[in-house]
Amino acid sequence: MTVRRTLLGGMLGLALAASTSGFALAQEAVKIGLILPMTGPFASTGKQIDAAVKLFLAREGATHGGRKLEVILKDDAGNADATRRLAQELVVNEKVSVLAGFGLTPLAMATAQIATQAKVPEIVMAAATASITEASPYIVRTSFTLPQASEPMANWAAKNGIKKVFTVVTDYGPGIDAETSFANTFKEAGGTVESVRIPLRNPDFAPFLQRVSEAKPDALFVFVPSGVGAQFMKQFIERGLDKAGVKLIGTGDVVDDDILEGMGDVALGAITTHHYSAAHDSPANKAFVEAFQKANPGMRPNFMAVGGYDGMKLIAKALDATKGDASGDKLIAAMKGASWESVRGPVKIDPDTRDIIQNIYVRKTQKLGSELHNVEFETIKDVKDPVKARK
């Protein structure tokens, strides 16, 4: 009898320990290390994503899959060495289950090896070079790739009587992607292209725009990082390229919603292709923009904000699917093929590439009432990253 009681007591103790352990797991927060450029030349990207992450938690709750989400924000100031160090500290010291953010391609790439070694998902909410997801099997992207936006722009230009294009892009991964994908597609359609690249930091567009003026193209295709478009637009007008009949086309970065109002009428008439506009006509987006502006007076959400919001949505959906299991392999498996109705339109994570599949919109910058907006007038549905789709 004594032996039986001892065995029963031991079994009860184990059961209680297991129950307590399960309860502790349910109560333990899932930590997300959010690394963004909150200061420096790319701070607008960080502020947009940070605001969107906070808005997601306010609107859709902080508990998913029975686990509370805890976001730890770190500022890398756009410096890849800082990104790598912060990612290491977040994984080793803070024991984060997810790394997220990454405002520029070098920052996302700097973290790839850490994500792989630690088996921690890296959610790229901004950086857009096509090859990023190939750097680690633990990288998933909720922003876009430059070829996704650039190839549709080339097709639109070719179909609308544009024969000669000069491309001006920032000289780093996304800019090279934009130049290459646009030029190859446009040339295949019978057009001619001349190209220049400008430095990423402290760019002066004037000498490059002088070359455009001398070349007399039908259109100028431009890619610059989010937040730099105002400076480019100012110099485009100062060079008189608009009056010379050069049509301005490009990806949506150049007429970023975050700075569009500050550009003034110089932005009117620009034709761009992108996956999000604050003027996107859907009930979900109207509610999102209203909530974002109420929470962040003086700010208009841009495509970076949407990448951040959907990045949180993806993490939440994965935790729901795993019932709170935040192990890296389980989360990545749950993220592959995930789909939902975003404020940008329907989206899905490509299970093969871990890139986002989404609509791309052709837009024209114009006034709605007294405000400048990128007004969508054509939709290319369910666009995969074309670079990986051809492999």
Summary of the structure (lengths in Angstrom):
residues: 391
radius of gyration: 23.1
end to end distance: 70.3
largest distance: 100.4
contacts: 1431
relative contact order: 0.14
helix: 48%
strand: 23%
